[in-house]
Amino acid sequence: MNKSELVEALANENGLTYKKSEEIVNLIFDAMADELSSGGRIEIRGFGSFVVKDYKSYTGRNPKTGEIIKVRPKRLPFFKVGKELRERVNNSR
């Protein structure tokens, strides 16, 4: 499912216009991005949690040229799946 499919599902399920559903989805995504960028944590019970992990700089290699490069430190979002979602996916087979 991509973002437009999520917007469409929200509109169909709740009798909302596509525009209003898009505003709601964008509001949620913006709030989540703001929380993570400020160093916060997001937990959605039964679904999972999002945290930001800090990675130190390291020496890497360009796979195309083989050239050694210095990779700068970075912060990346990380998702950890919740128990209920994991069980639901495993039991769907």
C-alpha positions in Angstrom: 0.0 0.0 0.0 1.3 3.4 -0.9 0.3 6.9 0.4 -2.4 7.5 -2.2 -4.0 4.1 -1.5 -4.0 4.9 2.2 -5.7 8.2 1.5 -8.3 6.5 -0.8 -9.0 3.8 1.9 -9.5 6.4 4.5 -11.9 8.3 2.3 -13.9 5.2 1.4 -14.1 3.8 4.9 -15.2 7.0 6.6 -17.2 8.8 3.8 -14.7 11.6 3.6 -13.6 13.5 0.5 -10.3 12.6 -1.0 -8.9 16.0 -0.3 -9.9 15.9 3.4 -8.4 12.3 3.7 -5.2 13.6 2.1 -5.0 16.4 4.7 -5.5 14.0 7.6 -2.8 11.6 6.3 -0.4 14.5 5.6 -1.0 15.8 9.1 -0.2 12.5 10.7 2.9 12.0 8.6 4.1 15.5 9.3 3.6 15.1 13.1 5.5 11.8 13.0 8.4 13.4 11.1 8.5 16.4 13.4 8.6 14.1 16.5 11.4 11.9 15.1 13.5 14.9 13.8 13.4 16.4 17.3 14.7 13.1 18.8 11.4 11.8 20.0 10.0 8.3 19.9 6.6 7.2 18.4 4.8 4.1 19.8 1.6 2.8 18.3 0.3 0.0 20.5 -0.3 -3.2 18.5 1.6 -1.9 15.5 5.1 -0.9 16.4 7.5 1.9 17.4 9.7 4.3 15.5 13.0 5.7 17.0 15.9 7.5 15.6 19.3 5.7 15.7 22.6 7.6 15.6 25.3 6.1 13.4 28.9 7.1 13.8 31.2 8.0 10.8 33.1 5.2 9.2 35.3 4.4 6.3 33.4 2.8 3.4 34.1 1.8 -0.2 32.4 3.0 -3.3 31.0 -0.3 -4.8 31.3 1.1 -8.4 34.8 2.4 -8.3 36.3 0.7 -5.3 37.4 4.1 -4.0 37.7 4.4 -0.2 35.4 7.1 1.1 34.6 8.6 4.5 30.9 8.2 5.4 29.7 11.0 7.7 27.7 10.4 10.9 24.0 10.2 10.3 20.7 9.8 12.1 18.1 7.3 10.6 14.6 6.4 11.6 14.2 2.7 12.7 11.0 0.8 13.0 10.5 -2.1 15.4 7.4 -4.1 14.7 4.9 -4.7 17.6 4.0 -8.2 18.9 0.4 -8.0 17.7 1.3 -7.0 14.2 4.0 -9.6 14.0 1.6 -12.4 15.1 -1.1 -11.2 12.7 1.3 -11.3 9.8 2.7 -14.7 10.8 -0.8 -16.2 11.3 -2.0 -15.0 7.9 -0.3 -17.8 6.0 
